[in-house]
Amino acid sequence: MKKNSTSTNIQLIKAWMKEQNLSTFYFSSSDIFLNEYVPLEDCHRYYVTNFTGSTAAVLVPLEGRVLLFVDGRYYEQADLEVDSTLVEVVKVPLSSSLNLAMFEAVQTRKMTSLGAEGDRLDLALAQEFRAITNLHLYNNAELEQVLQFEEISFDKKIIELDLSLVGESTKEKLNRILKDDEAIYISALDSIAWLTNLRRYELPYQSIFRSKALATREKVYLLLEHCEGEIKNSSVEVTIGSFSKLEKFLKPLPLISKIYYSDKTINAADYEKLISFYGLEKLSNLPLGINNFHAIKNPVELESMKSSFNRADKSIFETITSAKAHVKNNDQFSELDFYNECNSFYQKNGALAQSFKTISSFGANSSIIHFSTPSKDIAVTEGGLMLLDSGGYFESGYATDTTRTFFSGGVASDKQKEIYTLVLKSLLHAMNAIFPSGAWGSLVDGITRRPMFGYGYNYNHGTGHGVGINVHESGYRISMTSNIPLVENLVGSLEPGIYLPGFGGVRLENVVVVEKHPTLTGMLHFRSLVFVGFDHDLINKLIMTKEELDWLDIYEKDCAKFGRSFIY
């Protein structure tokens, strides 16, 4: 894909930095919409690291190796993908963040002049950089004179969803969010898709579409670079134009006295354009944008998600059943076959797309948390752990996400049973947690990890993320450091794991809805959207309590109602 090698790209960017009197250059993993899943062709960080994971941050110092900052999901993958003579992998601990680790590097290494792409840098991070160094912003055209980026094109048809799938019209949403003479600038793509009830599947593993928007109480003014398909929504007005010409898009729109934006989701370049067009006095930061509105699902959305998970569950159960049968029958069956079969089952059950790249790993590869390179040369045989993390999009355009680890066949070892059972115990404790309304996500994280702590195990990632139009949605986060309150009708994952490099790993994940507890006033609990049974070939019931065994039996019987339990 790359026109030049990583080594050549690093040399080119450093030579240009010297001309610009920059001590460092920052590359994000995002596109101009600050999106998570970006085609590698459009992920500028990739060109100077060769790292393919979805999340990372990069500092290119004028002297020395490129610094690639990754969290615990990518420790092993980053080591495997980068050339360590060119790139230093900075493994950020779970108690910190990529940004904090970068700030420390900028300060301790005295990086006094930092360059960055203004249209790929969120405003909040730009302001934090400005507090510790001299920040210089550049645009895409300037970087294209230095590095040869691959061209990308987008041509998917736009889809308008029926209210029976989403439950609320654009007009009703606008009336809830904004008052008269107020507007909000939006470039967060899942927020735009939710507000307009439109989907497009234009970017990898997402039902969203590339766009920018200004929403008033009356209408969403939508900027697109092209539009295949008809938009009948009378509350949406489309302008076809260039994303780089934001002022031209804004000029004919109604004059508003107050314009909200989110410093977490607007890029620094767009913010400067808003200032120049409206003036600073009209702008007001709304850090979460409209995310809190779409993170809390309405009853129709919950039914749509329930329907999607039902078909995703079927695809997962069929994949596990088929994989085990292949091994039992001594069929030629590879790790890549495992990947392809899973995706085929999703398509058979009506998926329009996957909601992220399917993780299908066997044996030692199951310890790589976000494993992404299933191989036709790795045969699936008896005696190994198989990890399947998959999700899909069905007609409503809401993501699904579920992980099951299972045993390929034969007799499992004591160590395989131990780590599987401990992860299962952790998931059961999370799923059956009871907590006060508004409790922080860190409370549930502690409940989840406790069963494995007693055996000396832990995992280097969060316990849960929000799920919505994107498979990762803010507004819900279960982690050691999460101060996000849990409230009714949030949807998110619970996914503990244990990973032993060179041996294998286990992760089990259910997506749940936060609900009022049926009998305890002021308390909340989780309701599962996932009903796929667990692999009892890997369970050591001797290290499970009676309460845990009861929880397991109740869940298995619920799975059996759908024909998706391996024991009933």
Salt bridges, closest charged atoms under 4 A:
GLU36 OE2 - HIS472 ND1 2.64
ASP42 OD1 - ARG120 NH2 2.79
ASP71 OD2 - ARG73 NH2 2.75
ASP79 OD2 - LYS91 NZ 2.54
GLU88 OE1 - ARG65 NH2 3.69
GLU88 OE1 - ARG109 NH2 3.64
GLU117 OE2 - HIS44 ND1 2.64
GLU117 OE2 - ARG120 NE 3.80
GLU168 OE2 - ARG176 NE 2.84
ASP180 OD1 - ARG217 NE 3.35
GLU202 OE2 - ARG200 NE 3.79
GLU202 OE2 - HIS226 NE2 3.11
GLU218 OE1 - LYS171 NZ 2.77
GLU225 OE1 - ARG210 NH1 3.60
GLU228 OE1 - ARG200 NH2 2.99
GLU228 OE1 - HIS226 ND1 2.82
GLU237 OE1 - LYS219 NZ 3.73
ASP263 OD1 - LYS264 NZ 3.69
ASP270 OD2 - LYS212 NZ 2.80
ASP313 OD2 - ARG564 NH2 3.41
GLU318 OE2 - LYS348 NZ 3.00
ASP331 OD2 - HIS326 ND1 2.92
GLU341 OE2 - HIS326 NE2 2.77
ASP377 OD1 - LYS376 NZ 3.42
ASP389 OD2 - ARG507 NH2 2.88
GLU395 OE1 - ARG311 NH2 2.81
ASP401 OD2 - HIS465 NE2 3.10
GLU418 OE1 - LYS415 NZ 3.45
ASP445 OD2 - ARG449 NE 2.63
GLU473 OE2 - HIS294 ND1 2.98
GLU473 OE1 - LYS297 NZ 2.79
GLU495 OE2 - HIS465 NE2 3.05
GLU495 OE1 - ARG507 NE 3.90
GLU509 OE2 - HIS465 NE2 3.83
GLU515 OE1 - HIS525 NE2 3.64
GLU515 OE2 - ARG527 NE 2.47
ASP535 OD2 - LYS324 NZ 2.92
ASP537 OD2 - LYS324 NZ 3.83
GLU548 OE1 - LYS425 NZ 2.77
GLU548 OE2 - HIS429 NE2 2.71
ASP550 OD2 - LYS546 NZ 2.91
ASP553 OD2 - LYS557 NZ 3.03
GLU556 OE2 - HIS536 NE2 2.94
ASP558 OD1 - LYS561 NZ 3.33
